[in-house]
Amino acid sequence: MSGDEADDETYLFVVSYDDDAERKRAEYLFNNWSEGTVERPEGLVRIVSGTDHDELYEQLITKVPEEQVASYAIESVEPDVEPERVRVERTIHAPRQAVESFLDYVFSKRKAVLQSADRNEYDVYTKKGRAEVRYSLDETDGATTVRVRIEGYPPAPAFLADFFGDELDEFSASQR
């Protein structure tokens, strides 16, 4: 079944997060999702495995009225979604240090979060989504080639590719 088809399946999403900003982004998405029904379970929610379902259910309804207890069989679902990978490459007639300094500015402008200084890897959050961005620089004869690799789920990679392409084009034009 494709992601475009509506179905009658009910899914439980468990979203782990490292900080409050990630939690808020996930909550915002759920709160503004317009397709189907998205509701927050009320009451006590637990995922139970390795036990006799009927025995646990019976014990629960001795403590709480049966109409207040619901149980669902769940199974893990592997989504059919692949990240998108986009590359932006520009050669700029400027020394490597100037280009690297400019890229630092561009990443700070996007409020990118540095993941690895050794590999020039960043997490970039936009209203279009999150993407991992890394770059490499090669200097030859006074010109520096910038290769930006963006990986994430649409539409963030295309949006960021346009952003980085525009920024690098403007910087390149200013170096002539």
Kinemage of the C-alpha trace (Angstrom):
@kinemage 1
@onewidth
@group {chain A} dominant
@subgroup {mainchain}
@vectorlist {calphas} color= white
{ca met a 1} P 0.000 0.000 0.000
{ca ser a 2} L 1.458 3.348 -0.960
{ca gly a 3} L 1.710 6.305 1.396
{ca asp a 4} L -0.807 8.179 -0.785
{ca glu a 5} L -3.597 5.719 -0.094
{ca ala a 6} L -5.767 6.279 2.957
{ca asp a 7} L -6.234 3.153 5.020
{ca asp a 8} L -8.177 2.017 8.030
{ca glu a 9} L -5.109 0.955 9.998
{ca thr a 10} L -4.431 2.550 13.362
{ca tyr a 11} L -0.839 3.250 14.323
{ca leu a 12} L 0.910 4.030 17.577
{ca phe a 13} L 3.875 6.355 17.116
{ca val a 14} L 6.557 6.493 19.788
{ca val a 15} L 8.820 9.507 19.283
{ca ser a 16} L 11.955 9.710 21.412
{ca tyr a 17} L 13.608 13.097 21.650
{ca asp a 18} L 16.839 14.543 22.978
{ca asp a 19} L 15.564 17.975 23.924
{ca asp a 20} L 12.445 20.072 24.249
{ca ala a 21} L 12.876 21.581 20.776
{ca glu a 22} L 12.635 18.129 19.155
{ca arg a 23} L 9.565 17.306 21.252
{ca lys a 24} L 7.907 20.566 20.188
{ca arg a 25} L 8.627 19.925 16.494
{ca ala a 26} L 7.029 16.454 16.718
{ca glu a 27} L 4.037 17.762 18.709
{ca tyr a 28} L 3.528 20.594 16.230
{ca leu a 29} L 3.458 18.087 13.367
{ca phe a 30} L 0.937 15.831 15.117
{ca asn a 31} L -1.216 18.806 16.191
{ca asn a 32} L -1.357 20.172 12.631
{ca trp a 33} L -1.670 16.913 10.694
{ca ser a 34} L -4.826 17.263 8.608
{ca glu a 35} L -5.242 13.750 7.212
{ca gly a 36} L -7.083 11.083 9.192
{ca thr a 37} L -7.434 11.285 12.941
{ca val a 38} L -4.551 11.994 15.264
{ca glu a 39} L -5.374 11.802 18.932
{ca arg a 40} L -3.402 11.670 22.105
{ca pro a 41} L -4.340 8.690 24.267
{ca glu a 42} L -5.886 9.614 27.579
{ca gly a 43} L -5.042 7.777 30.734
{ca leu a 44} L -2.247 5.340 31.348
{ca val a 45} L -0.474 4.027 28.243
{ca arg a 46} L 1.921 1.090 28.387
{ca ile a 47} L 3.484 -1.221 25.816
{ca val a 48} L 3.475 -4.744 27.222
{ca ser a 49} L 5.163 -7.819 25.787
{ca gly a 50} L 6.166 -11.236 27.034
{ca thr a 51} L 3.059 -11.738 29.171
{ca asp a 52} L -0.357 -13.362 28.928
{ca his a 53} L -2.602 -10.632 27.509
{ca asp a 54} L -5.859 -12.078 28.811
{ca glu a 55} L -4.513 -12.547 32.320
{ca leu a 56} L -3.250 -8.956 32.503
{ca tyr a 57} L -6.531 -7.674 31.003
{ca glu a 58} L -8.534 -9.617 33.557
{ca gln a 59} L -6.448 -8.187 36.382
{ca leu a 60} L -6.891 -4.645 35.017
{ca ile a 61} L -10.685 -4.889 34.833
{ca thr a 62} L -10.798 -6.027 38.439
{ca lys a 63} L -9.210 -2.663 39.321
{ca val a 64} L -10.843 -0.362 36.730
{ca pro a 65} L -14.254 -0.599 34.994
{ca glu a 66} L -13.989 -2.619 31.761
{ca glu a 67} L -15.305 0.239 29.581
{ca gln a 68} L -12.272 2.267 30.669
{ca val a 69} L -9.758 -0.332 29.466
{ca ala a 70} L -8.773 -0.846 25.843
{ca ser a 71} L -5.998 -3.022 24.491
{ca tyr a 72} L -4.593 -3.262 20.992
{ca ala a 73} L -2.286 -5.726 19.322
{ca ile a 74} L 0.583 -3.795 17.762
{ca glu a 75} L 3.442 -4.758 15.528
{ca ser a 76} L 6.392 -2.761 14.350
{ca val a 77} L 5.886 -1.269 10.888
{ca glu a 78} L 8.855 -0.634 8.625
{ca pro a 79} L 8.095 2.539 6.692
{ca asp a 80} L 8.736 2.617 2.965
{ca val a 81} L 10.518 5.960 3.075
{ca glu a 82} L 14.036 6.688 1.893
{ca pro a 83} L 16.083 9.792 2.645
{ca glu a 84} L 16.850 12.097 -0.238
{ca arg a 85} L 20.477 12.952 -1.000
{ca val a 86} L 21.324 16.167 -2.814
{ca arg a 87} L 24.687 17.675 -3.746
{ca val a 88} L 25.624 21.261 -4.408
{ca glu a 89} L 29.015 21.968 -5.956
{ca arg a 90} L 30.532 25.339 -6.766
{ca thr a 91} L 34.046 26.529 -7.604
{ca ile a 92} L 34.775 29.922 -6.120
{ca his a 93} L 37.777 32.081 -6.991
{ca ala a 94} L 38.818 32.646 -3.390
{ca pro a 95} L 41.253 31.031 -0.962
{ca arg a 96} L 40.067 28.053 1.066
{ca gln a 97} L 40.183 29.997 4.348
{ca ala a 98} L 37.853 32.713 2.996
{ca val a 99} L 35.386 30.122 1.704
{ca glu a 100} L 35.476 28.215 4.987
{ca ser a 101} L 34.863 31.427 6.919
{ca phe a 102} L 31.915 32.193 4.649
{ca leu a 103} L 30.488 28.698 5.184
{ca asp a 104} L 30.761 29.188 8.959
{ca tyr a 105} L 28.654 32.313 8.523
{ca val a 106} L 26.092 30.502 6.323
{ca phe a 107} L 25.721 27.642 8.823
{ca ser a 108} L 25.302 30.103 11.686
{ca lys a 109} L 22.697 31.960 9.619
{ca arg a 110} L 20.722 28.680 9.396
{ca lys a 111} L 21.355 28.035 13.111
{ca ala a 112} L 22.944 24.717 12.196
{ca val a 113} L 24.062 22.402 14.990
{ca leu a 114} L 27.623 21.143 14.593
{ca gln a 115} L 27.765 17.340 14.852
{ca ser a 116} L 31.382 16.732 13.828
{ca ala a 117} L 34.007 19.413 13.291
{ca asp a 118} L 36.412 16.844 11.797
{ca arg a 119} L 33.948 15.940 9.045
{ca asn a 120} L 32.214 19.331 8.776
{ca glu a 121} L 28.835 17.743 9.615
{ca tyr a 122} L 25.819 19.717 10.764
{ca asp a 123} L 22.175 19.126 11.583
{ca val a 124} L 20.078 21.852 9.999
{ca tyr a 125} L 16.482 22.454 11.058
{ca thr a 126} L 14.107 24.390 8.813
{ca lys a 127} L 10.358 24.822 8.567
{ca lys a 128} L 10.631 22.318 5.722
{ca gly a 129} L 12.198 19.681 7.983
{ca arg a 130} L 15.578 18.515 9.237
{ca ala a 131} L 18.588 17.463 7.203
{ca glu a 132} L 22.186 16.440 7.780
{ca val a 133} L 24.594 18.648 5.879
{ca arg a 134} L 28.301 18.167 5.371
{ca tyr a 135} L 30.791 19.881 3.139
{ca ser a 136} L 34.279 19.464 1.791
{ca leu a 137} L 36.679 21.984 0.286
{ca asp a 138} L 39.435 21.497 -2.301
{ca glu a 139} L 41.735 24.377 -3.227
{ca thr a 140} L 43.535 24.419 -6.568
{ca asp a 141} L 45.323 27.383 -8.190
{ca gly a 142} L 43.613 30.038 -6.051
{ca ala a 143} L 40.108 28.618 -6.534
{ca thr a 144} L 38.215 26.554 -3.976
{ca thr a 145} L 35.693 23.879 -4.892
{ca val a 146} L 32.909 23.480 -2.348
{ca arg a 147} L 30.941 20.231 -2.229
{ca val a 148} L 27.878 20.316 0.018
{ca arg a 149} L 26.074 17.015 0.640
{ca ile a 150} L 22.566 17.183 2.082
{ca glu a 151} L 20.612 14.176 3.339
{ca gly a 152} L 17.123 14.187 4.774
{ca tyr a 153} L 13.484 13.685 3.953
{ca pro a 154} L 11.670 15.872 1.436
{ca pro a 155} L 11.212 18.758 1.117
{ca ala a 156} L 14.160 19.815 3.334
{ca pro a 157} L 17.049 18.620 1.091
{ca ala a 158} L 15.821 20.454 -2.026
{ca phe a 159} L 15.053 23.565 0.009
{ca leu a 160} L 18.530 23.546 1.565
{ca ala a 161} L 20.195 22.796 -1.785
{ca asp a 162} L 18.569 25.935 -3.202
{ca phe a 163} L 19.618 27.906 -0.124
{ca phe a 164} L 23.265 26.787 -0.233
{ca gly a 165} L 23.413 27.171 -4.024
{ca asp a 166} L 22.117 30.752 -3.815
{ca glu a 167} L 24.446 31.671 -0.951
{ca leu a 168} L 27.497 30.209 -2.700
{ca asp a 169} L 26.567 31.892 -6.000
{ca glu a 170} L 26.291 35.281 -4.276
{ca phe a 171} L 29.602 34.784 -2.491
{ca ser a 172} L 31.281 33.661 -5.724
{ca ala a 173} L 29.985 36.759 -7.549
{ca ser a 174} L 31.390 38.982 -4.803
{ca gln a 175} L 34.859 37.454 -5.215
{ca arg a 176} L 35.326 38.417 -8.882
